[in-house]
Amino acid sequence: MSCSLTLTRRLALAAGVSIAFAGTAARAAAGQKKLVVIIARGGMDGLSVAPPVGDPAYARLRGPIAISAGEALKLDGTFSLHPKLTAIHALAQRGQARIAPAVAIPDNVRSHFEAQDVLESGGSEVYGTSSGWLNRTLTALSASRVEGLSIGAQAPLILRGPVQAGSWSPGRTSRGERLPMILADLYRNDPLLSRALASGLDTEAMAQSAGAGQMMAGRSPQQGPGAVAQAKELGATVARFMTQSGGPQVVAVSIDGWDTHANQGGADGQLANRLAYLDGAVDGLATGLGAEWKDTVVLVVTEFGRTARVNGTRGTDHGTASTALVLGGALKTGGIIGDWPTLAPNRLFESRDLASTLDIRALFKGVLADHMGVERRVLDTAVFPDSGSVAPKMGIA
């Protein structure tokens, strides 16, 4: 697939961002339908993405990082959106954004890379399959060869498989962002080393807030109007890829930087900056797609959530369920997707995490069935192997 776009390294931003494209055959099979999957790598805190301010236990569990009802952007009597998600909230008000507030992968692992493997492979357990569910979706949509565009080091697992696909890393690779996740996995059972790592991450976050990150290997600002403007440009560039003649209909985007063990922040701070960036990228994508936004669904998912309680360094640790965002002009209006287990002490998973009420494969299956027209039998056997007991969550698009 040819591309006439001029790509600039300043799209690198402060996060390791990689984008994988595939889909000319998907266009033929699914008409003009578009699907974008944004993977928030590092364990995005769903209780901050969509704070359940109406849940009586929320403020008590979150303490200094709780977001008040006055700060949050209201969705309904229980849920709001983080105050930095202004563009996504505007979509919600138009019936183009919904939340799945208690979704999780089927294997309750708390290692970043094991959980990401399950999330992207679509299997029921770690290392259960070597290809990605999005690649298998493209295979199911058409027997013809799908041409892909590759810019960058490697395709993410979600798009690896028999269909030709690749990835774009605009600027530097994400290795620097993922090193803390590797160390967190190594040290998670060692109290001394895990506290030392949290302290080091705290120091790095303060350095970034002071602007030191801008002097590191050409990295761009992680916060403020500059970062949001660059995020919008990123989203707009993805839109330009998708709307050009012969462009991809299916896109996977990876955004790092969500591992908030220390000084996570509430309405402002480290996590708020990442959410402002995500919001800008979605805004740029929606605006850039123009009339084609009406045929688009965007999924924002993560490998796991964070602990329900704030930790001793004003952050959160690896948890279980998180919030998924489902966006797009092709959405059907409705409330939350799935059930809310509440944050009552006797409802927490292992007395520490938000409990899952929805297998993330049910969410993926519902979108693929409703939006892309993939048959149930194919979903149960080929796209998500041996998942017949997981019913698609229908009525989303």
VODREN-749511 format. One line per 10 residues: number of its first residue (from 1); their letters; for each residue x, y, z of N, C-alpha, C. Coordinates in steps of 0.2 Angstrom, whole numbers, padded with zeros to 4 digits. Example, Ala and Ser with C-alpha at 12.3 -4.5 7.8 and 13.67 -1.06 7.14 Angstrom:
# residues 2
1) as) 0066:-0028:0039:0062:-0022:0039:0066:-0016:0039; 0064:-0011:0035:0068:-0005:0036:0064:0000:0039 $
***
This chain:
# residues 397
1) mscsltltrr) 0004:-0006:0000:0000:0000:0000:0004:0006:0000; 0003:0011:-0005:0007:0017:-0005:0005:0022:0000; 0009:0027:0001:0007:0032:0006:0010:0038:0004; 0006:0043:0003:0009:0050:0001:0010:0055:0007; 0008:0052:0013:0009:0057:0019:0016:0058:0021; 0017:0064:0023:0024:0066:0026:0024:0065:0033; 0028:0060:0036:0028:0058:0043:0033:0062:0046; 0032:0065:0052:0037:0069:0055:0039:0066:0062; 0045:0067:0064:0047:0064:0070:0044:0067:0076; 0042:0073:0076:0039:0076:0082:0033:0073:0084 $
11) lalaagvsia) 0030:0068:0080:0024:0064:0082:0026:0059:0087; 0033:0058:0088:0035:0054:0093:0032:0055:0100; 0031:0062:0102:0029:0064:0108:0033:0062:0114; 0030:0061:0120:0034:0059:0125:0033:0051:0127; 0028:0048:0124:0027:0041:0125:0030:0037:0119; 0031:0031:0120:0033:0027:0114:0026:0025:0111; 0025:0028:0105:0019:0027:0101:0020:0022:0095; 0017:0017:0094:0018:0013:0088:0011:0012:0085; 0011:0012:0079:0005:0011:0075:0005:0006:0070; 0001:0001:0070:0001:-0004:0065:-0005:-0004:0061 $
21) fagtaaraaa) -0004:-0005:0054:-0010:-0004:0049:-0011:-0010:0045; -0017:-0012:0044:-0019:-0017:0039:-0026:-0016:0037; -0028:-0019:0031:-0035:-0018:0030:-0038:-0017:0023; -0034:-0017:0017:-0038:-0016:0011:-0043:-0022:0010; -0041:-0028:0011:-0046:-0033:0010:-0052:-0032:0015; -0050:-0030:0021:-0056:-0029:0026:-0061:-0024:0023; -0058:-0019:0020:-0063:-0014:0016:-0068:-0017:0012; -0065:-0022:0008:-0069:-0025:0003:-0075:-0030:0007; -0073:-0033:0012:-0077:-0037:0016:-0082:-0034:0020; -0080:-0028:0023:-0084:-0025:0028:-0086:-0018:0026 $
31) gqkklvviia) -0086:-0017:0019:-0088:-0010:0017:-0084:-0005:0019; -0086:0001:0021:-0082:0006:0023:-0081:0006:0031; -0083:0001:0034:-0082:0001:0042:-0075:0001:0044; -0074:0005:0049:-0067:0006:0051:-0067:0004:0059; -0061:0001:0061:-0060:-0001:0068:-0053:0001:0070; -0053:0005:0075:-0046:0007:0078:-0046:0004:0085; -0040:0001:0087:-0039:-0002:0094:-0033:0002:0097; -0034:0005:0102:-0029:0009:0106:-0027:0005:0112; -0021:0002:0112:-0019:-0001:0118:-0015:0003:0123; -0018:0004:0129:-0014:0008:0134:-0010:0004:0138 $
41) rggmdglsva) -0003:0004:0136:0001:-0001:0139:0004:0001:0146; 0004:-0003:0151:0006:-0001:0157:0001:-0002:0163; -0005:-0004:0161:-0010:-0004:0166:-0014:0002:0168; -0018:0004:0163:-0022:0011:0164:-0027:0010:0169; -0027:0015:0174:-0031:0015:0180:-0038:0017:0178; -0043:0012:0177:-0050:0013:0175:-0054:0017:0180; -0052:0016:0187:-0055:0020:0192:-0054:0028:0191; -0049:0030:0187:-0048:0037:0186:-0050:0039:0179; -0050:0034:0174:-0053:0035:0168:-0060:0037:0168; -0064:0033:0172:-0071:0034:0173:-0072:0033:0181 $
51) ppvgdpayar) -0071:0038:0185:-0071:0038:0192:-0079:0037:0194; -0080:0031:0198:-0087:0030:0200:-0088:0034:0206; -0089:0041:0205:-0090:0046:0211:-0096:0044:0215; -0101:0041:0212:-0107:0039:0215:-0107:0033:0219; -0101:0029:0219:-0100:0023:0223:-0097:0026:0230; -0101:0024:0235:-0099:0026:0242:-0092:0025:0244; -0089:0019:0242:-0083:0017:0244:-0077:0020:0240; -0078:0024:0234:-0073:0026:0230:-0069:0031:0233; -0071:0036:0236:-0067:0042:0239:-0063:0039:0245; -0066:0035:0249:-0062:0032:0254:-0056:0028:0252 $
61) lrgpiaisag) -0057:0023:0247:-0052:0019:0244:-0046:0023:0241; -0048:0029:0238:-0043:0032:0234:-0040:0038:0238; -0043:0040:0243:-0040:0045:0247:-0037:0051:0243; -0031:0053:0243:-0028:0059:0240:-0028:0059:0233; -0029:0053:0229:-0030:0053:0222:-0037:0053:0220; -0042:0053:0224:-0049:0053:0222:-0050:0059:0218; -0055:0058:0213:-0057:0064:0209:-0064:0066:0212; -0065:0072:0213:-0072:0074:0216:-0077:0074:0211; -0083:0074:0213:-0089:0074:0209:-0089:0081:0205; -0086:0086:0209:-0086:0093:0206:-0081:0094:0200 $
71) ealkldgtfs) -0076:0090:0201:-0070:0090:0196:-0072:0086:0190; -0075:0080:0191:-0076:0075:0186:-0082:0077:0181; -0082:0074:0175:-0086:0076:0169:-0092:0070:0170; -0098:0072:0172:-0103:0068:0173:-0106:0064:0167; -0107:0057:0168:-0110:0053:0164:-0117:0051:0166; -0117:0048:0172:-0124:0046:0175:-0123:0047:0183; -0128:0044:0186:-0128:0044:0193:-0122:0041:0197; -0118:0037:0194:-0113:0033:0197:-0106:0036:0194; -0106:0036:0187:-0099:0037:0184:-0099:0044:0181; -0092:0046:0181:-0090:0052:0177:-0084:0050:0173 $
81) lhpkltaiha) -0082:0055:0169:-0075:0054:0166:-0070:0059:0169; -0064:0057:0169:-0059:0061:0171:-0059:0068:0168; -0058:0073:0172:-0058:0080:0169:-0054:0082:0163; -0049:0078:0162:-0045:0079:0156:-0048:0076:0150; -0053:0072:0150:-0056:0069:0145:-0062:0073:0142; -0060:0079:0140:-0065:0084:0138:-0068:0082:0131; -0064:0080:0126:-0066:0078:0120:-0070:0072:0120; -0068:0067:0124:-0072:0061:0124:-0078:0062:0128; -0079:0066:0133:-0085:0068:0136:-0090:0071:0131; -0087:0075:0127:-0092:0078:0122:-0094:0073:0117 $
91) laqrgqaria) -0090:0068:0115:-0093:0062:0111:-0098:0059:0115; -0097:0058:0122:-0102:0054:0126:-0109:0058:0126; -0109:0064:0126:-0115:0068:0126:-0119:0068:0119; -0115:0066:0114:-0118:0065:0108:-0120:0057:0106; -0119:0053:0112:-0120:0046:0111:-0115:0042:0107; -0109:0045:0107:-0103:0042:0103:-0098:0040:0108; -0099:0039:0114:-0094:0036:0119:-0097:0033:0124; -0095:0026:0126:-0098:0023:0131:-0092:0019:0135; -0093:0017:0141:-0088:0014:0145:-0090:0007:0147; -0085:0003:0147:-0086:-0004:0150:-0082:-0004:0157 $
101) pavaipdnvr) -0085:-0003:0163:-0081:-0001:0169:-0078:-0006:0173; -0079:-0012:0171:-0076:-0018:0175:-0075:-0024:0170; -0070:-0023:0166:-0068:-0027:0160:-0061:-0030:0162; -0060:-0036:0160:-0053:-0039:0161:-0052:-0045:0157; -0046:-0046:0156:-0044:-0052:0152:-0045:-0059:0156; -0046:-0064:0152:-0048:-0070:0156:-0043:-0073:0161; -0037:-0072:0160:-0031:-0075:0164:-0029:-0069:0169; -0030:-0070:0175:-0029:-0065:0180:-0021:-0064:0182; -0017:-0062:0177:-0010:-0062:0179:-0009:-0054:0180; -0004:-0053:0184:-0002:-0046:0185:0005:-0044:0182 $
111) shfeaqdvle) 0008:-0048:0178:0014:-0046:0174:0012:-0042:0168; 0015:-0037:0167:0013:-0033:0161:0013:-0037:0154; 0019:-0040:0153:0020:-0043:0147:0016:-0050:0146; 0014:-0053:0151:0010:-0059:0151:0003:-0057:0150; 0001:-0051:0153:-0006:-0049:0152:-0007:-0046:0145; -0002:-0042:0143:-0002:-0040:0136:-0003:-0045:0131; 0001:-0051:0132:0000:-0057:0128:-0007:-0059:0127; -0010:-0060:0133:-0017:-0062:0133:-0022:-0057:0130; -0021:-0051:0131:-0025:-0046:0128:-0025:-0046:0121; -0019:-0046:0118:-0018:-0046:0111:-0019:-0052:0107 $
121) sggsevygts) -0017:-0058:0110:-0018:-0064:0107:-0025:-0066:0106; -0029:-0064:0111:-0036:-0066:0111:-0037:-0073:0114; -0032:-0076:0117:-0032:-0083:0120:-0035:-0082:0127; -0036:-0088:0130:-0038:-0089:0137:-0033:-0089:0142; -0027:-0090:0140:-0021:-0090:0145:-0015:-0087:0141; -0010:-0086:0146:-0004:-0084:0143:0000:-0088:0138; 0002:-0085:0133:0006:-0089:0127:0002:-0095:0124; -0005:-0094:0124:-0009:-0099:0122:-0009:-0099:0114; -0008:-0093:0111:-0007:-0093:0103:-0002:-0088:0101; 0001:-0089:0096:0007:-0084:0094:0004:-0079:0089 $
131) sgwlnrtlta) -0002:-0079:0087:-0004:-0074:0082:-0009:-0069:0086; -0011:-0064:0083:-0016:-0059:0087:-0023:-0059:0084; -0028:-0058:0088:-0035:-0058:0087:-0037:-0053:0081; -0033:-0048:0081:-0035:-0043:0075:-0033:-0046:0069; -0027:-0049:0069:-0025:-0052:0062:-0029:-0057:0060; -0031:-0062:0065:-0036:-0067:0063:-0043:-0064:0061; -0045:-0059:0063:-0051:-0055:0061:-0050:-0054:0054; -0044:-0051:0052:-0043:-0049:0045:-0043:-0055:0040; -0040:-0061:0043:-0040:-0067:0039:-0048:-0069:0038; -0052:-0069:0043:-0059:-0071:0043:-0063:-0067:0038 $
141) lsasrvegls) -0061:-0060:0038:-0065:-0056:0034:-0064:-0057:0026; -0058:-0059:0024:-0057:-0061:0017:-0051:-0066:0016; -0052:-0070:0011:-0047:-0075:0010:-0041:-0071:0006; -0042:-0065:0003:-0037:-0062:-0001:-0032:-0059:0003; -0026:-0058:0000:-0020:-0056:0004:-0022:-0048:0005; -0020:-0046:0012:-0021:-0039:0014:-0014:-0036:0014; -0014:-0031:0010:-0007:-0027:0010:-0007:-0023:0016; -0001:-0022:0019:-0001:-0018:0025:0005:-0013:0025; 0005:-0008:0029:0010:-0003:0029:0014:-0004:0036; 0021:-0004:0035:0025:-0005:0041:0030:0001:0041 $
151) igaqaplilr) 0030:0004:0047:0035:0010:0048:0037:0009:0055; 0043:0006:0056:0045:0005:0063:0048:-0002:0064; 0049:-0003:0070:0053:-0009:0072:0049:-0016:0071; 0043:-0016:0073:0039:-0022:0073:0032:-0021:0074; 0028:-0026:0072:0021:-0026:0073:0019:-0028:0080; 0014:-0025:0083:0012:-0028:0089:0009:-0035:0089; 0009:-0039:0094:0006:-0045:0093:-0001:-0045:0091; -0005:-0040:0092:-0012:-0040:0090:-0013:-0041:0083; -0008:-0039:0079:-0008:-0039:0072:-0003:-0044:0069; 0000:-0048:0073:0004:-0053:0070:0000:-0059:0068 $
161) gpvqagswsp) 0002:-0062:0062:-0001:-0068:0059:-0001:-0068:0052; -0005:-0072:0049:-0004:-0073:0042:-0005:-0067:0037; -0009:-0062:0040:-0010:-0056:0036:-0005:-0052:0036; -0002:-0049:0031:0003:-0045:0031:0002:-0038:0034; 0005:-0036:0039:0004:-0030:0043:0011:-0028:0046; 0011:-0022:0048:0017:-0019:0051:0016:-0014:0056; 0021:-0010:0058:0020:-0005:0063:0024:0001:0061; 0022:0006:0064:0025:0013:0063:0027:0015:0070; 0033:0017:0071:0035:0020:0078:0038:0027:0076; 0034:0032:0077:0036:0038:0075:0041:0041:0079 $
171) grtsrgerlp) 0047:0041:0078:0052:0044:0082:0055:0038:0086; 0057:0039:0092:0061:0034:0096:0057:0028:0097; 0060:0022:0099:0056:0016:0101:0054:0017:0108; 0049:0012:0110:0046:0013:0116:0050:0009:0122; 0056:0007:0120:0060:0003:0125:0061:0006:0131; 0062:0013:0131:0063:0017:0137:0057:0017:0142; 0051:0017:0139:0045:0017:0143:0044:0010:0146; 0046:0005:0142:0044:-0002:0144:0049:-0004:0150; 0055:-0002:0150:0059:-0004:0155:0057:-0004:0162; 0053:0002:0164:0050:0001:0171:0045:-0004:0172 $
181) miladlyrnd) 0041:-0006:0167:0037:-0012:0167:0040:-0018:0168; 0046:-0019:0164:0050:-0025:0165:0052:-0026:0173; 0055:-0020:0175:0058:-0020:0182:0052:-0021:0187; 0046:-0018:0186:0040:-0019:0190:0039:-0027:0191; 0039:-0030:0185:0037:-0037:0185:0042:-0041:0189; 0049:-0039:0188:0054:-0043:0191:0054:-0042:0199; 0052:-0036:0201:0053:-0034:0208:0046:-0035:0212; 0041:-0037:0208:0034:-0036:0212:0033:-0040:0218; 0038:-0045:0219:0037:-0049:0225:0043:-0048:0230; 0046:-0042:0229:0052:-0040:0233:0050:-0033:0236 $
191) pllsralasg) 0048:-0033:0242:0046:-0027:0245:0051:-0021:0245; 0058:-0023:0246:0063:-0018:0246:0064:-0015:0239; 0065:-0020:0234:0066:-0017:0227:0060:-0014:0224; 0054:-0016:0226:0048:-0013:0223:0048:-0006:0225; 0049:-0005:0232:0049:0002:0235:0054:0006:0232; 0060:0003:0230:0066:0007:0227:0064:0009:0220; 0061:0005:0216:0058:0006:0210:0053:0012:0210; 0048:0011:0215:0043:0016:0215:0046:0023:0216; 0052:0023:0221:0055:0030:0222:0058:0032:0216; 0062:0028:0212:0065:0030:0206:0060:0033:0201 $
201) ldteamaqsa) 0054:0030:0200:0049:0032:0196:0046:0039:0198; 0046:0040:0204:0044:0046:0207:0048:0051:0205; 0055:0050:0206:0060:0055:0204:0060:0057:0197; 0059:0051:0193:0058:0053:0185:0052:0057:0184; 0047:0056:0187:0041:0059:0186:0042:0067:0187; 0045:0068:0193:0047:0075:0195:0051:0078:0190; 0056:0075:0187:0061:0077:0182:0057:0079:0176; 0052:0075:0174:0048:0076:0168:0044:0083:0169; 0041:0083:0175:0037:0089:0177:0041:0095:0176; 0047:0095:0178:0052:0101:0178:0054:0102:0171 $
211) gagqmmagrs) 0052:0098:0166:0054:0099:0159:0061:0096:0157; 0064:0091:0161:0070:0088:0160:0069:0083:0154; 0063:0080:0153:0062:0075:0148:0063:0078:0141; 0062:0085:0140:0062:0088:0134:0070:0088:0132; 0074:0087:0136:0081:0087:0134:0084:0080:0133; 0080:0075:0134:0082:0068:0133:0081:0065:0126; 0086:0065:0122:0085:0062:0115:0080:0064:0111; 0079:0071:0112:0074:0074:0107:0067:0073:0109; 0066:0071:0115:0059:0069:0118:0055:0075:0118; 0048:0075:0117:0044:0081:0117:0041:0081:0124 $
221) pqqgpgavaq) 0037:0087:0125:0034:0088:0132:0029:0083:0133; 0029:0080:0139:0024:0075:0141:0017:0079:0144; 0017:0085:0144:0011:0088:0147:0010:0095:0144; 0004:0098:0145:0003:0105:0143:0001:0105:0136; -0001:0111:0133:-0004:0112:0127:0000:0109:0121; 0007:0109:0122:0011:0106:0117:0010:0099:0116; 0010:0095:0121:0009:0088:0121:0002:0086:0118; -0003:0090:0120:-0010:0089:0117:-0011:0091:0110; -0007:0096:0108:-0007:0098:0101:-0004:0092:0097; 0002:0089:0099:0005:0084:0096:0001:0078:0096 $
231) akelgatvar) -0003:0076:0101:-0008:0071:0101:-0013:0071:0096; -0016:0077:0095:-0021:0078:0090:-0018:0077:0083; -0012:0079:0082:-0008:0078:0076:-0007:0071:0075; -0006:0067:0080:-0005:0060:0079:-0012:0057:0077; -0017:0059:0080:-0024:0056:0078:-0026:0058:0071; -0024:0064:0069:-0026:0067:0063:-0022:0063:0057; -0016:0061:0059:-0011:0057:0054:-0014:0050:0053; -0016:0047:0059:-0020:0040:0058:-0026:0041:0053; -0030:0047:0055:-0036:0048:0050:-0034:0049:0043; -0028:0052:0042:-0026:0053:0035:-0024:0046:0032 $
241) fmtqsggpqv) -0021:0042:0035:-0020:0035:0033:-0026:0032:0031; -0031:0032:0035:-0037:0028:0035:-0042:0031:0029; -0041:0037:0028:-0046:0040:0023:-0043:0041:0016; -0036:0040:0015:-0033:0040:0008:-0036:0034:0004; -0035:0035:-0003:-0037:0029:-0007:-0033:0023:-0005; -0037:0017:-0004:-0033:0011:-0003:-0030:0011:0004; -0032:0016:0009:-0030:0016:0015:-0032:0010:0020; -0029:0009:0026:-0031:0004:0030:-0038:0005:0033; -0042:0000:0034:-0048:0000:0038:-0047:-0002:0045; -0042:-0005:0047:-0041:-0008:0054:-0034:-0005:0056 $
251) vavsidgwdt) -0034:-0002:0062:-0028:0001:0064:-0027:-0001:0072; -0021:-0003:0074:-0019:-0004:0081:-0014:0002:0083; -0015:0005:0088:-0011:0010:0091:-0009:0008:0098; -0003:0008:0099:0000:0007:0106:0003:0014:0109; 0000:0015:0115:0003:0021:0119:0005:0019:0126; 0012:0020:0127:0015:0018:0134:0014:0023:0139; 0016:0021:0145:0017:0026:0150:0011:0026:0155; 0008:0021:0156:0002:0020:0161:0003:0017:0168; 0010:0015:0169:0011:0012:0175:0013:0017:0181; 0007:0018:0185:0008:0024:0189:0008:0021:0196 $
261) hanqggadgq) 0014:0019:0198:0015:0016:0205:0016:0022:0210; 0018:0027:0208:0020:0033:0213:0017:0039:0210; 0015:0044:0215:0012:0050:0213:0008:0050:0206; 0003:0046:0207:-0002:0045:0201:-0005:0052:0200; -0007:0055:0205:-0011:0061:0204:-0019:0060:0203; -0022:0065:0204:-0030:0065:0203:-0032:0068:0197; -0035:0074:0198:-0038:0078:0193:-0032:0081:0189; -0026:0082:0192:-0020:0084:0189:-0014:0079:0190; -0009:0080:0187:-0003:0076:0188:-0001:0071:0183; 0003:0066:0185:0006:0061:0180:0000:0058:0176 $
271) lanrlayldg) -0005:0054:0179:-0010:0051:0175:-0014:0056:0171; -0016:0061:0174:-0020:0066:0170:-0016:0068:0164; -0010:0069:0164:-0006:0071:0158:-0007:0066:0152; -0007:0059:0154:-0007:0054:0149:-0015:0054:0147; -0019:0055:0151:-0026:0055:0149:-0028:0061:0144; -0025:0067:0146:-0025:0073:0141:-0022:0071:0134; -0017:0067:0134:-0014:0065:0128:-0019:0060:0124; -0021:0055:0128:-0026:0051:0125:-0032:0055:0122; -0035:0059:0126:-0040:0063:0123:-0039:0067:0117; -0033:0070:0117:-0031:0074:0111:-0030:0069:0105 $
281) avdglatglg) -0028:0063:0106:-0027:0059:0100:-0034:0057:0097; -0038:0055:0102:-0045:0053:0100:-0048:0059:0096; -0048:0065:0099:-0050:0071:0096:-0048:0072:0089; -0041:0071:0088:-0038:0072:0081:-0041:0067:0077; -0042:0061:0079:-0044:0055:0075:-0051:0057:0072; -0055:0058:0077:-0062:0060:0076:-0063:0065:0071; -0060:0071:0072:-0060:0077:0068:-0057:0075:0061; -0051:0071:0061:-0048:0070:0054:-0052:0065:0050; -0056:0061:0053:-0060:0056:0049:-0066:0059:0046; -0068:0065:0049:-0074:0069:0046:-0080:0064:0045 $
291) aewkdtvvlv) -0083:0064:0039:-0089:0061:0037:-0088:0053:0039; -0082:0051:0038:-0081:0043:0039:-0081:0041:0047; -0081:0046:0051:-0082:0045:0058:-0088:0041:0060; -0093:0042:0056:-0100:0038:0057:-0099:0031:0056; -0094:0029:0052:-0093:0022:0051:-0087:0019:0055; -0085:0022:0060:-0080:0020:0064:-0081:0018:0072; -0078:0013:0074:-0078:0011:0081:-0071:0011:0084; -0070:0014:0089:-0063:0015:0093:-0063:0011:0099; -0059:0007:0101:-0059:0003:0107:-0052:0006:0111; -0053:0008:0117:-0047:0009:0121:-0047:0004:0126 $
301) vtefgrtarv) -0041:0000:0126:-0041:-0005:0131:-0034:-0006:0134; -0033:-0009:0140:-0027:-0010:0143:-0026:-0017:0146; -0020:-0019:0148:-0019:-0026:0150:-0022:-0028:0157; -0022:-0023:0161:-0026:-0024:0168:-0027:-0017:0171; -0031:-0017:0176:-0032:-0011:0180:-0027:-0010:0186; -0029:-0006:0190:-0024:-0004:0196:-0028:-0006:0202; -0025:-0006:0208:-0028:-0008:0214:-0033:-0003:0216; -0038:-0005:0219:-0043:-0001:0221:-0041:0005:0227; -0036:0003:0231:-0034:0007:0236:-0027:0011:0234; -0027:0017:0235:-0021:0021:0234:-0015:0017:0238 $
311) ngtrgtdhgt) -0009:0017:0236:-0003:0014:0240:0000:0020:0244; 0006:0017:0247:0009:0022:0251:0013:0027:0248; 0014:0027:0241:0018:0032:0238:0013:0036:0233; 0006:0036:0235:0001:0040:0232:0000:0038:0224; 0001:0031:0223:0000:0028:0217:-0004:0022:0218; -0004:0018:0213:-0008:0012:0213:-0004:0006:0210; -0005:0000:0212:-0001:-0005:0209:-0005:-0010:0205; -0002:-0015:0202:-0005:-0019:0197:-0012:-0022:0200; -0017:-0022:0196:-0024:-0024:0198:-0027:-0029:0193; -0033:-0029:0193:-0037:-0034:0189:-0041:-0030:0184 $
321) astalvlgga) -0047:-0029:0185:-0052:-0026:0180:-0050:-0018:0179; -0052:-0016:0173:-0051:-0009:0172:-0057:-0006:0168; -0057:0000:0165:-0062:0003:0161:-0059:0002:0154; -0064:0000:0149:-0063:0001:0142:-0067:0006:0140; -0064:0010:0135:-0068:0015:0132:-0070:0013:0125; -0077:0014:0123:-0079:0012:0116:-0082:0018:0113; -0079:0020:0108:-0080:0027:0105:-0082:0026:0097; -0085:0031:0095:-0086:0031:0087:-0093:0033:0085; -0093:0036:0079:-0100:0038:0076:-0104:0032:0075; -0101:0026:0074:-0105:0020:0073:-0108:0017:0079 $
331) lktggiigdw) -0107:0020:0085:-0110:0017:0091:-0117:0018:0092; -0120:0013:0095:-0127:0013:0097:-0127:0017:0104; -0132:0021:0105:-0133:0024:0111:-0134:0019:0117; -0132:0021:0123:-0134:0016:0128:-0130:0018:0134; -0131:0015:0140:-0127:0016:0146:-0121:0012:0146; -0119:0010:0152:-0112:0007:0153:-0113:0000:0150; -0107:-0003:0148:-0107:-0010:0145:-0105:-0015:0150; -0109:-0019:0152:-0108:-0024:0157:-0111:-0022:0164; -0109:-0025:0169:-0112:-0023:0176:-0106:-0020:0180; -0109:-0017:0185:-0104:-0013:0190:-0104:-0017:0196 $
341) ptlapnrlfe) -0099:-0020:0198:-0099:-0024:0204:-0099:-0020:0211; -0097:-0014:0211:-0097:-0009:0216:-0090:-0010:0219; -0088:-0006:0223:-0081:-0006:0227:-0082:-0008:0234; -0088:-0010:0236:-0089:-0013:0243:-0084:-0018:0245; -0081:-0018:0251:-0076:-0022:0253:-0077:-0029:0251; -0083:-0032:0252:-0084:-0039:0251:-0085:-0040:0243; -0085:-0035:0239:-0085:-0036:0232:-0078:-0036:0228; -0073:-0033:0232:-0067:-0033:0229:-0064:-0039:0227; -0060:-0040:0222:-0057:-0046:0220:-0051:-0047:0224; -0050:-0053:0228:-0045:-0054:0232:-0043:-0048:0237 $
351) srdlastldi) -0049:-0045:0239:-0049:-0039:0244:-0044:-0033:0242; -0043:-0033:0235:-0038:-0027:0233:-0040:-0024:0227; -0043:-0028:0222:-0044:-0025:0216:-0052:-0025:0214; -0053:-0020:0209:-0060:-0020:0206:-0061:-0027:0203; -0067:-0030:0204:-0068:-0036:0201:-0071:-0036:0194; -0069:-0041:0190:-0072:-0041:0183:-0079:-0043:0183; -0083:-0040:0179:-0090:-0043:0177:-0090:-0044:0170; -0085:-0043:0166:-0086:-0044:0158:-0079:-0046:0156; -0079:-0052:0153:-0073:-0054:0149:-0072:-0050:0143; -0066:-0047:0142:-0064:-0043:0137:-0065:-0046:0130 $
361) ralfkgvlad) -0065:-0052:0130:-0066:-0055:0123:-0074:-0054:0121; -0078:-0054:0126:-0085:-0053:0125:-0086:-0046:0122; -0082:-0041:0124:-0083:-0034:0121:-0080:-0034:0114; -0074:-0037:0113:-0071:-0038:0106:-0076:-0041:0102; -0079:-0047:0104:-0083:-0051:0100:-0089:-0047:0098; -0092:-0043:0102:-0098:-0039:0101:-0097:-0034:0096; -0091:-0031:0096:-0089:-0025:0091:-0088:-0029:0084; -0084:-0034:0084:-0083:-0038:0078:-0089:-0040:0075; -0094:-0043:0079:-0100:-0045:0076:-0105:-0040:0073; -0106:-0035:0078:-0110:-0029:0076:-0107:-0025:0071 $
371) hmgverrvld) -0101:-0023:0071:-0098:-0018:0067:-0095:-0021:0061; -0091:-0026:0061:-0088:-0029:0056:-0091:-0035:0052; -0096:-0037:0055:-0100:-0043:0052:-0097:-0050:0053; -0093:-0051:0058:-0090:-0057:0059:-0095:-0062:0062; -0095:-0068:0059:-0100:-0073:0061:-0098:-0076:0068; -0103:-0078:0072:-0102:-0080:0079:-0097:-0086:0079; -0099:-0091:0074:-0095:-0097:0074:-0087:-0096:0073; -0086:-0091:0068:-0079:-0089:0067:-0076:-0086:0073; -0080:-0081:0077:-0077:-0078:0083:-0076:-0083:0088; -0080:-0088:0089:-0079:-0093:0094:-0073:-0098:0093 $
381) tavfpdsgsv) -0072:-0099:0086:-0067:-0104:0085:-0060:-0102:0082; -0061:-0097:0078:-0055:-0094:0074:-0052:-0088:0077; -0056:-0083:0078:-0053:-0077:0081:-0051:-0077:0088; -0056:-0080:0092:-0054:-0081:0099:-0055:-0089:0100; -0050:-0092:0100:-0050:-0100:0100:-0053:-0102:0106; -0058:-0107:0105:-0061:-0111:0111:-0064:-0106:0116; -0068:-0101:0113:-0071:-0096:0117:-0079:-0097:0116; -0081:-0103:0115:-0088:-0103:0114:-0093:-0101:0120; -0090:-0102:0126:-0094:-0100:0132:-0094:-0093:0133; -0090:-0089:0129:-0090:-0082:0130:-0095:-0079:0125 $
391) apkmgia) -0100:-0076:0127:-0105:-0074:0122:-0103:-0067:0120; -0104:-0065:0114:-0103:-0058:0112:-0107:-0053:0116; -0105:-0047:0117:-0109:-0042:0120:-0112:-0038:0115; -0118:-0040:0113:-0121:-0037:0107:-0124:-0030:0108; -0126:-0027:0103:-0130:-0020:0103:-0125:-0014:0104; -0119:-0015:0103:-0114:-0009:0104:-0114:-0005:0098; -0113:-0008:0092:-0113:-0004:0086:-0118:-0007:0081 $
***
